[in-house]
């Protein structure tokens, strides 16, 4: 697997999910990811926002690594 697969563009995310990276940041900030397990965050995106599994995993990884 490519080590930087989470480095997605705003256009890619918008195309796959209908929301921009800024919108997903707001959603995930509101969910309160601090202290939550990776799979719980993915499940939230799957169930509450109908994000495809691959996109949910990519968004979760992107969100956790965006400040690195």
ZIPE-V202392 format. One record per residue. N is the residue number from 1. RES is the residue in one letter. SS is DSSP state (a for helix, b for strand, c for the rest). D_LAST is the distance of its C-alpha to the last C-alpha in Angstrom with 1 decimal. Layout:
n:N res:RES ss:SS d_last:D_LAST
n:N res:RES ss:SS d_last:D_LAST
//
This chain:
n:1 res:X ss:c d_last:19.6
n:2 res:X ss:c d_last:17.4
n:3 res:X ss:c d_last:14.0
n:4 res:X ss:c d_last:12.3
n:5 res:X ss:c d_last:14.8
n:6 res:X ss:c d_last:12.4
n:7 res:X ss:c d_last:11.9
n:8 res:X ss:c d_last:14.9
n:9 res:X ss:c d_last:16.6
n:10 res:X ss:a d_last:18.0
n:11 res:X ss:a d_last:21.4
n:12 res:X ss:a d_last:20.8
n:13 res:X ss:a d_last:19.7
n:14 res:X ss:a d_last:22.5
n:15 res:X ss:a d_last:24.9
n:16 res:X ss:a d_last:24.2
n:17 res:X ss:a d_last:23.8
n:18 res:X ss:c d_last:25.5
n:19 res:X ss:c d_last:22.6
n:20 res:X ss:c d_last:19.9
n:21 res:X ss:a d_last:16.1
n:22 res:X ss:a d_last:16.8
n:23 res:X ss:a d_last:19.6
n:24 res:X ss:a d_last:17.6
n:25 res:X ss:a d_last:15.0
n:26 res:X ss:a d_last:18.2
n:27 res:X ss:a d_last:19.7
n:28 res:X ss:a d_last:17.0
n:29 res:X ss:a d_last:16.6
n:30 res:X ss:a d_last:20.4
n:31 res:X ss:a d_last:20.5
n:32 res:X ss:c d_last:18.6
n:33 res:X ss:c d_last:16.3
n:34 res:X ss:c d_last:15.6
n:35 res:X ss:c d_last:17.5
n:36 res:X ss:c d_last:18.5
n:37 res:X ss:c d_last:18.6
n:38 res:X ss:a d_last:16.9
n:39 res:X ss:a d_last:20.4
n:40 res:X ss:a d_last:21.5
n:41 res:X ss:a d_last:18.9
n:42 res:X ss:a d_last:20.0
n:43 res:X ss:a d_last:23.6
n:44 res:X ss:a d_last:23.2
n:45 res:X ss:a d_last:22.1
n:46 res:X ss:a d_last:25.0
n:47 res:X ss:a d_last:27.6
n:48 res:X ss:a d_last:27.0
n:49 res:X ss:a d_last:25.8
n:50 res:X ss:c d_last:27.4
n:51 res:X ss:c d_last:24.3
n:52 res:X ss:c d_last:25.1
n:53 res:X ss:a d_last:23.7
n:54 res:X ss:a d_last:21.7
n:55 res:X ss:a d_last:20.1
n:56 res:X ss:a d_last:19.5
n:57 res:X ss:a d_last:17.6
n:58 res:X ss:a d_last:15.6
n:59 res:X ss:a d_last:14.9
n:60 res:X ss:a d_last:14.0
n:61 res:X ss:a d_last:11.5
n:62 res:X ss:a d_last:10.1
n:63 res:X ss:a d_last:10.1
n:64 res:X ss:a d_last:8.4
n:65 res:X ss:a d_last:5.4
n:66 res:X ss:c d_last:5.7
n:67 res:X ss:c d_last:3.8
n:68 res:X ss:c d_last:0.0
//
